[in-house]
């Protein structure tokens, strides 16, 4: 679950921070590679900032992003 101090990022913010396209992030969310939450009552998706830290530290991410 989310920590109360964990900031929720918009998909565009998350993608920009990692140098990805937002569409890539949406695909990774659908595939379960990125954990995200839906905002109740809307179609909005947010990604916890902890996911940014987790993906940035995963060696596999670097290989997948450049492939």
Beta strands, then each sheet from edge to edge (+ up, - down):
strand 1: 8-10
strand 2: 37-38
strand 3: 45-48
sheet 1: 1+ 3- 2+
end
